[in-house]
Each structure stands twice: as C-alpha cells, then as structure tokens.
C-alpha cells in the first residue's frame, strides 16, 4: 500500500514538474533535429569564421545579395512562404524583376507622414473598438494586432476601406504563415489559396489602383501582393506590435511614464527601439554570395551561404544587453551602435523601414489610450505563445485581487502550454523541414530555368527568357 502511494506521489510530482524542465529539453532536441536535417550548409555570422567586427562589412558587401538560388535553406523558406515564393520580393534574385517589384512596393508604401498617421489611427480605432472588455479581458497580443495590419495594408494596396471578407482572408492567410514559421502547426495551402484567388479576381477586374510589376503575369501579381503585403508585412508588424506591447505590459514603470506624458514622442520612440533591439523581427537572414567577399583577414568564396543573426548582433556592445531598458537610448544614437532592425541600406533593406516605426507609434498610443496592459508570461523573441496579456479598460478599475488572480492564471497556463507547444513544435517542425527538403520548391524552380524549352522553330530558349 505504501509502495503504491509512493508511486502515485512520484507520478504526480513528475507531472507537476513538467513545465519546469520539459520545454527546455524539447527545445534542445528540436535544435539538434533541425541541425541534422538541414546540415551545416550555412556560415553563422557572427561565428568562428566571420566575427562580430566583420558583420556589417560582410552584410553590406554587394556580393552578399543572393537570396534564394544555391541554398538548401531556401527550400524551407519557400515552403513556409508559399504560394508564390518565386515572386516574393524577399526571395527574388537581383535583376529586373526584383528592381520592378521593389519600386512598386516603395510606391505603394510611401505616403505623406500625416496621411499615414491618419490612416493608421482610423484603422486602429475601428479594430480596437471591437474588443469586448467592459472591465478587462485576456488577449493574445499577436492575434489582437493582426486585424489592424490586415486592414491597413489592404487600404494601402486597394485605396479603400477593408471589407470584412478581405480582412478574414488576410488574417487567415497571415496566421497560417506565422503558425507554420513558429512550427506550432502545419501549413494549409487551401486556406492561403482563398486569398490568392481573391487577389487574382481583383487584379483581373482592375480594382488595384497601382501599376503592378509588368514582368509578372496576373497570377504572379497576386502572389506578389500576397507575399509582400499580406504575408510578410502583416506578420512582421503583428509580431513587432506584440513584442512592443508585451514589453510594456511587463514593465509597469515604462507604461506609467508613457501614459503620464502621451506627448513625449522621444520616449515612445526609445521604447520602440528597445523593443526592436531586444526582440528583433528577423532572427536569421541568409544571403548567398554571388562573388568572393574580401574581408580584412580572409576571402569568403562565392556560393557560400551566410546566416546573419540579428539577435546576436543586437546583444553586442550594450551594458546589460538582455535587459529591456528604454532609457539607454537617451545617451546613444542608432547609427553608432549595433542596431539594424530593418536590415542594412546597402543590402535589400526592409521596404517598410520608414513606415513601420511611425505606424507602431500610432497603434501603441491607440492601445494605451484605451487599455492598461499587464502580463506574467514568458517573453522570447520567437513568441510562440502569441503574447498572452491582460487588457484592462482605462478608468474602469480592476481590483488588486482580481488582477493577481488573472496574472497567476496567465503564468500557470503559459507554463503548461509550453509543454505541449514544445512537443508540437518538435513534431510539426521536423515534418515541415523534411517535407520542404522533399518538395525542394526553390531548387526545382531554378533547375527549371536552366532547362531549355523547344520553340516553334526547334531552337531551344532558356526558361529565364520566357515572357509572361
């Protein structure tokens, strides 16, 4: 009897301890599995071969401009960003197609500051008014923010308010992409295809008031809009806002200062910069060298795949680098420190680098005007938990006991979710890495470009010369 009771106690103790040790072990195992599947193709920067001192020198080199061709890693990114990764601006190789796509994106994004602020404020107000919180409510910050960016980028592309049908398609598509990227679920191409079909119909009907890249077919133009604006832009901005709001929720002193002086734009900018430094939107950016890169102490040969770690770069050169300290920006300038939240100007910088901080400021103010934020969950750069937080309606009041209970619930739920979330990431991630390597979307695409096509006269014409 005592032995049985002891076994029961040990089982209960073991189950209760799962959130404290299992997630970390699963993460280590997942890292080993991914490394084994992907191999050692990439050169980590910074790393043993290319150190921190040469990070920017290598990244800004014109030869570090290859984006997809020649890297097995590209198969995985193309898999996650499908459909249409072959015309996604992030993955187009340098050349006329990339130049025209980049020019089109800039033309759509660049608006007068006042117009961008008015649009963002209007969209944020409309979406935030939908949150049902007479006193308080629990939210996932990434989910709460995604409709804002879906509506904003829809209006930038179509120059009209976003209808419910389009918002639902965009949010469904973006959520499916980021869920696959975080390896918390598999991709669903039928769900993504609904947005593709919608965009294609609108393009054919002449509903897009912008001149789209002429080198692309109408279906490729739909892929371009979907990938650039309704995959990457919506996902990255939703993630960026989730990190920002979660950091504010976890630092009551920062939140109190933002609320006490809403006109202190310099401090809000410092909070945003610190969020982008601590939780960079990009984890690893891989570049394929199109020519030899000459560094002070070595030459890195053409064809090498360099994997630039934003997170490691942003940790170097700061006192207490892992701590969230917005006040540090009072004494430093972004140009003088390791800080490249939107990439480097010389090598495919983020096209929204001017719009993103501006719109983040507007949305942050709109949220803080309505809600007090609080959270007690783990905050990591990858944010697989989607940023659980408590929204407390300002001036509504929430008792101290109710607040403590809500935060205790959030903490406990997040720890237990880490258990099954870590296991899910291991299973789904391993499968998707295997499936991506099996499908080889990128390698097969470029192989097809190198295969001659017969013409009417029997003379072969390379695929790369085909017109659309």
Buried (B, 14 or more C-beta within 10 A) or exposed (E): EEEEEEEEEEEEEEEEEBBEEBBEEBBEBBEEBBEEBBEEEBBBBBBEBBEBEBBBBBBBBEBBBBBBBBBBBBBBBBBBBBBBBBBBBBBBBEEEBBEBBBEBBEEBBEBEEEEBBEBBBBBBBBBBEEBEBEEBBBBBBBBBBBBBBBBBBBBBBBEEEBEEEBBBBBBBBBBBBBBBBBBBBBBBEEBBBBBBEBBBEBBEEEEBEEEBBEBBEBBBBBBBBBBBBBBBBBBBBBBBBBBBBBBBBBBEEBBEBBEEEEEEEEBBBBBBBBBBBBBBBBBBBBBBBBBEBEBEEEEBEBEBBBBBBBBBBBBEEBEEBEEBBBEBBEEBEBEEBBBBBBBBEEBBEBBBBBBBBBBBBBBBBBBBEBBBBBBBBBBEBBBBBBBBBBBBBEEEEBEEEBBEEBBEBBBEBBBEBBBBBBBBBBBBBBEBBEBBBEBBBBBEBBEEEEEEEEEEEEEEEEBEEEEE
